[in-house]
Amino acid sequence: MSETAKNLKQYRIALRNCGLINPENILDYIAVGGYEALGRVLTTMSQDQVIDEIKKSGLRGRGGGGFPTGLKWEITKNQENKDKYIICNADEGDPGAFMDRSILEGDPHSVLEAMVIGGYAIGAATGFIYIRAEYPLAISRLQIALREARELGFLGKNIFNTSFSFDIQLKYGAGAFVCGEETALINSCEGKRGEPNFKPPYPAEEGYWGCPTCVNNVETFANISPIILKGSSWFASIGTEKSKGTKVFALVGKVKNVGLVEVPMGTTLREIIFQIGGGIPNGHKFKAVQTGGPSGGVIPEKHLDIPLDYDNLLSIGSMMGSGGMIIMDETDNMVNIAKFYLEFTMDESCGRCTPCRIGTKRLYEKLNLITRRKGTMADLDAIKQLAYMVKGSSLCGLGQTAPSPVISTMKYFWDEYLALIKDIDHPQGEGHYQAKNKIGLES
């Protein structure tokens, strides 16, 4: 890590080659150690040794769920079915998120190499990259990378003169947010409607055409080769006890320095926003940050010093998600913010389950009443009850997390909801209703 990176508190692992190599020339990738990890795996390591190394590294899925990557590989490998598949989830649909797209545009071979390693580890001969069609540059560079890798023998038959053969195909998505969920993604890959399935069985047991299938996202794959080359103990030494390595965030909104940042797990929000991001522009004050995109919650100033990892974010009502981070200042109204995200998830609901299909629409209607100053305290009560019903009974992660922006803004910015209610005298009414804790929100 360079002195500049240390001073800026950044540590590039997933983004290590972005901006430093020509992504359309495989020789540039080879010059910085590209495909060396693959060679080591295929010529010196067994499947179990590869999986064990990834498990010991502590790498967790960077797509949002945080499931241990090595364990997912192990479960898939241990299935008896001889036909197995590995899929790269490049269906990045969060507003303000562009982490995966940047990796594919700037360093496509790091993902291809990791997919071959993963394919070897689980016993798969075919991999797919599911990428949304709205990423034309990423698709173009992936096509070039695939052609180059085949020409030099890193894809295809008998890779590195071994008995292992593996190839990768591209699958194009139409921009459905729900297809970021792995079972919906697999259905789309099969040419079906992009809707989630009931689980279990999980894709590692029955996925693509009923075969064991391992789904990892772009950033997860971007960490694989460095772990093989530098060792699991090196990767595990970075981050926190339960969240190892680094995380890429897309820093956008009311912040001076927008763009991608990659920091060790455990870095605080204050460090990211005010030291790396440069703080809030135009003399405004920080108000909140939304992490996890539409699926996450807003985090107020009092939690700026919490170390960022999967568990800490969940404990304060948000989530890591894929890494979107939207900064807001005091000019933003949090009720409108909640309505914006809810409108997005409402539109993106696949419609398969009633709680998500109908519940998000009813939530949006109630919020719309509030923002038009036509809502009542009874409407706030209904919003609270409906939010937890949708959260607790939806089929997949889209519906289960859709109410998070509403729940978190009501928890931390309750006064902004009360200020829009028409049937109370606000100066006295706020205290009255807060004292009675009418809708059961924590302070």
N, C-alpha and C positions, 0 to 999 in steps of 0.2 A: 504494500500500500504506500503510495507516495505521500510526501509531507503535506501536499495540498489536500489530498483526500482526508488525511488525519485531521487537519485543521478544520475542514468542513464537516467533520464527523461522518463522512461517507466511506463506504467500503464496497467496491464493485466486485461482485462475483457473477451474478446473472447478467449484468451489463458490462462485463469485463472487456469485451471486444467492440462494443457498439461505439461507432465514431472513430475507431482506431484502425479498422481493416476495411478493405473493399468487400462488401457482402456479396458481390457478383463475381468474385474470383476465389476459387477454392484454395489456391496456392497461398493467398494471404492468411487464410484460416490455418492451413498446415504450418505456416511459418511461426505462428504463435502457439504451437502445440496441438493443433487440431487433429483429431482422429488418433492421437497417441493413446488416449484412454481406451478407445475401442480396441486398438491393437493389443493393449495389455490385457483387457478382459478376455478377448477371444483366444489368446495364446497362452495365458498363464492362470486364468481364474475359472473356477467352476460356477455353475448357476447359483449354487448356495453361497459361495464366497462373495459373489457380487451382491446378492440380496442382503447378506449379513453386513457387508460394508455400508450399504445404504441405511440399514436399520440402526447400526451403531452411530451413524452420523446424526441421527435425530431429525433428519429432513422430514418436514410435514408439507402436505399439499398446499401450494400457493394459490390455488383457485378460490379459496374462501373457507372450505370446510376444515382444513388443517388435519386431515387424516394422515397418519404416518405412512410415508411413501413406501418404505421397505416392507412394511406389513402388508400393504395392498399388493405389492409384487409377489410376496410369499403366498398369499391366499390364492392369487391367480395361478401361480406355478403349481400349487398343490392340487389343483383340480385335475380329474382324471381324463377329461376330454382332450383329445390330441390336437384339435384345432383351437388355437387361441389367438387373440388379437390385442394389440396395444394402440390406443388412440390418444392423440394430442388434442386437447380442447383449446382451440384458438378462437372460440366464439365469445369474444370480449364485448359485452354489451352495456356495461355500466356507464351512465352519463359522466363525462369527464375522465374516463379511464383510457389509457393508451399504453400500458406497460407491455402487454404481450405483442401488440402490433409493432412497437419499437424494437423488441428483441428479434422478431421475425424479419423486420426490414434491415436491421443492422448486423445480425449475426445468425442467419438461418441455419448454418451448418452445426451450431452448438445444439440445436433442437434435433436435427437429423441424427447426429452422432449419439445423443442420449436415447433416442427412440430405438436405435439398433441395439444399444446396450440393454435397454429394458426388454426388448424383444428376445434377446438371448437369455436374459435372466428368467423370464416367465415361460419360455418355450414357444414363442410366437414366430411365425414366418411372414406375417403381414402387419403393417401398421397404417393408420390413417391419420391425416391431419384435417380436423374439421374446422374450417375457417370461414368466416363470414365474407360474402362476396363484395361487401363494401370496403374491403382492404385490398385494392388492386395492386399497390406497390408491393405489399407483403406477399401476395400471391405470385406476382411476377418473379420476385427474388427466390421464392421457394421453388418455383419451376426451374429456374436456372440452377439452383443448388442441387436439386434432385438429379438433373441431367449430369452435372459435373461429378456428383458422388457415384453415379452409375458408371460413368466413363472411367473413373479411377479405381473402381472395384470396391468402394465402401458400401455400396448397395448392390443387391443381386445375388448371384450364385457364389458359393464358396468364398465368403469374405475373408480376407487375410489368409487365403489358402487353407481354410478350415472347412469342416463339413457344414458350417452354419450358413444358411441362406436367408435373406430378409430383404423386403422391399416396402416402399411407402407410397401410398396414393393420397391425393388431395380429394376432400369432400367439401362441397360448398354449401354454406348455410345462407338463408334468406334474411338474416337479421332478427330472428325471433329471440328475445331475451331469455325465454324459458329454456331454450336449447343449450344454455350454459349448464343446466342440470343434466347429469350424465345419462340418465335413462331416456330423457327427451332427446338428447344429442344422438344416442344410439338409434332411436326410432327414426330420426331424420336421416342418419347415415344409411338406413335400410330403405329409404324412399317413402317412409310412412309420415303421417302427421307428427309434428314435433310436440308430443305430449309425454309427461312423465309416467312411469309405471309404479305400481305398488312395490314396496320393498319390505322384506326379502321376497324373492332372491335378489341379491345384489349383482351388479354387472360382473364382478370378479367370479361369480358362480355361473350366471346366465346373462350374457350380454349380447353382443352382435350376432344376430341369427342364432341365438340360443347358446352360443359358445362363451367360455370364460374370456372376459374382456377387461383390460386394465385401462382406466382413463386418468390421465394426468394433464395438468395445464402447462402452458408454454414456460412459465417461469420455473415451475418445478423441474422440468427437463433441463433448463439452462444451468441448473446447479449440479447435475449428475457428473459430468466429466471432471470438474474441479475436485469433487469428492473422491473420485477414483484416483486421480493423479496425486492429490495432496494428502489423502487419507481421511478416514472418518473422524479421527481424533482432532485434526485441524478444524474441520467444519464444526464439530461439536463444541470446540472451545470458543466459538463466536455465538453471541446471543445470550438467552436466559436459560434457566434450568429446564423448562418445558418447551421452549421455542428456540430452536437452534438456527444459526446462520443469519442471513440478512433478509430484508424484505424491500422490494421495489414499490414505491408509492408515486402516484401521479398527483403532484401538488398543483392545485388550480384554485381559482376563485379570487378572493380579496387578499392576495399575498403578492409581495414585490417580485419574487423570483419564482415564476411558474415553470413547471417541467417535471422531469423524472428525478427522483432521488432514491438512492439505495443505501440503507443504513442497517447496522446490526440490530437484531431483535433486542428490545429493552431500551432503545433510545426513546426519550420522552417526546411528547407532542410539542412541548415548548422548544426543544432543541431543533426539531424539524421546521417548525413554523417561523421562529424568530431568529435562529442562527443560520440554518441552511436557506430558508425561504426569505429571510430578510425582513420579516415582520409585515405589518399591515400598511398599505400605501395610503397616501392622501391625508395623513394625520388622523385617521380613524382608529377606533379601538377594536380589539379582537372581541368577538361575541361567542362564536361556536365553530366547531369543525365537524363536518359529516364524514365519517369513515365507513367503508363498506358499501358505498354507493346507495342505491334505493333500498338495499336490504339492511343497511346499517342504521345507527342512530346518531343524533347530534350529541356532541360532547362540549359542555360549557367550560369556562375558564378555570373553575375550581379543580378540574381534572387534568389540567395541562401537564402536570408533572408525573402522571402515571406512566410507568415503563410500558412501551408498546409490545404486547405479545397477544396470542390468541385468547388466553384466559382472562387477562386483565381487561381487555376491551369488552368481552362478554359480561364481565362483572359490573360494568357501568352502563350497560344497556346498548352497546354498539357491537361491532364485529370487525375483524380484519378484512373480510371480503377479499376481493382480488387485489385491492390496493388503491382504490380511489380515495382522495382526500380533498374535500372541498371546504375552503376557508370562508367564513362569513364575518362581517363586521356589524356595528350597531345600527347600520341603516337597513339591515335585513330583518324582515318580520318572520318569526319562526312558524307562525300558523301558515303563512303562504309557502314557506319552505316545505312543511309537511304535506301540504296540498299538492305541490309540484311533484314530489316523489311518488305520492299515492296515485296521482293521475298517470304517471309513467307505468307503475306496476299494474294498475287497472287496465290500461291499454294493452299491456304485454301478457296478461293472463291468458293461458291457452284455453280456459273454459272447461276443462275436464271436471274439476271438482267444484261443487256449489259454494263452499265457504269462500274460495278465492274469486270465483266468477261473479257472484252476487255480492259477497261481503265487501270486497274492495270498492265496488260501485256505490254501495250504500254509505260506506265510510266517506267516499269522495263527496257524495251529495250533502252529507251533514257538514263536512268541512267547508264546502262551498257556501252553505247557509251562514256559517260562522264568519267567513271572510267578507261576506256581503252585509254583515251586521244585522242579519235576520234570525240568528240562532238564539236559543235559550239555554238555561242551565240543564234542562232536560235533554237537550241535544248533546251537550258535553257528556252527560251521564251515558247516553246511548253510544257515543263514540268510544268511550272507555270500554264498555261491555262488549261492543262489536269487535273492537281491536283485538281483545284477548280471545274472543271466539274464533276469529279468522286465524290468529297466530297458532291456536291450539288444535285446530281441526282441518287445516288445509293439507292437501296431498303431498306437495313438494316444498322445497325451500323458498320458491318464489312467494307463495301464499303465506308460508309460515313466518317470513320476515317482512312481508309488505307493510304490516302495521308498525314496524320498529320506529320509523321517523315520527309517526304520530305519538306513540307511547313515550318516546324520549323527549320530544318537545313539550308534551303535557307535563312530564315530570320536572323538567328543568326550567321551563318558561311558561308556567301556569298562568302568570299574570297577564301574558299577552293574549291568551285565550279569553280570560275574564274581561279584558279591555274591549273585546268585540261583542260581548253579550248585551242584548238590548233590554233585558228585563230586570237588571239590578242597578242600583246606584253604586258606581264603581268604588269611590273612596271608602265607603262603609261596607259595601257588598263584598268586596274582595276578602276583607278580614273575616266577615261572617262565614263565607263559604269555605275559606281556607281552614278556619277553626273547626268547622263541622266535617272537613275532609270529605266532602260530599261524594266524590268519585274514587276515593281510596288511593290517591296518588301519594307516593313518598316524596318527602322534601328533598 
